[in-house]
Amino acid sequence: MKKFVVCISREFGSGGHEIGRKLAEKTGVDFYDKELLTRIAKDSGMSEKLVSYYDEMPSKSLLFSLAMDAYPMSFTEIPVNQKVYQAQVDTIKKIAENESCVIIGRCADAILGDMENVVSVFIHADMDSKLARVMEREGLTAEKAKDKIIKTDKKRASFYNFYASDKKWGEASSHDLTLDSGKLGIDNTVELLYEYLKLRDIL
């Protein structure tokens, strides 16, 4: 089996985390979602609480920090969220250089764009499917679940589009595959991804 990395971007409530975890189990590789934050903190020496706070921070917050770069370093230090993102880049590259894995979010496909056997996947689903999953998982009303889905996806899209400047979150041309988990179901989506890796001669 060749070394590979599957990078999964996902709509909130589409089951992207579960799909990634099951694919990692099926292929026998490591899985990184929130686990990545612990690794970033360990590699960088930053606190995990700090890394978690800036996890997939949307670009509105970043734009202010980046604007500060126009001022001399004596006026302000490098913004913390830029430091956290650079630590994230370093850790993701280090992981990809040493092992096969599945990584959820964090612009991993853009960070690893120049490496071989990197597969970029976008998981989406219809709103009813996402609502059902979020309501059951988090015990929310339909109204609150929908609000959380919309806000979380807006945050994820903003983060991805800011850093992956030549790509667009969820756009077919920006990913190797875009899959509707609402129509396929979680397990069938995993199976399709597994077969895709075989067809790509990665497995």
Order of alpha helices (4+ residues) and beta strands (2+ residues): beta-alpha-beta-alpha-alpha-alpha-alpha-beta-alpha-beta-alpha-alpha-beta-alpha-alpha
